[in-house]
């Protein structure tokens, strides 16, 4: 049980690290944002891009959590 908790904590911290290790840059719209969204020139496009990145991170975290839950069954 302790190893499962430590593994879950490790994956959680890795998710936080992945989301925080990218330094924001100035976008064409004049907004500090993720480098993947920097090429966008309207505020709405930058916000949509950042929302998509957050969803991707959440999906990765859900997949990791479901993998951890399925490994408990073995």
Residue pairs with C-beta under 8 A, 6 or more apart in sequence:
4 68
4 71
4 72
7 68
8 65
8 68
11 61
11 64
11 65
11 68
12 61
15 57
15 60
15 61
15 64
18 57
18 60
19 57
22 34
22 35
23 35
24 32
24 33
24 34
25 32
25 33
25 34
25 35
25 38
26 32
26 33
26 38
27 33
27 37
27 38
27 39
27 40
27 41
27 46
28 38
28 39
28 40
28 41
29 40
29 41
29 42
29 43
29 45
29 46
31 43
31 46
33 46
33 49
33 50
34 49
34 50
34 53
36 49
36 53
37 45
37 46
37 49
37 50
37 53
40 46
40 49
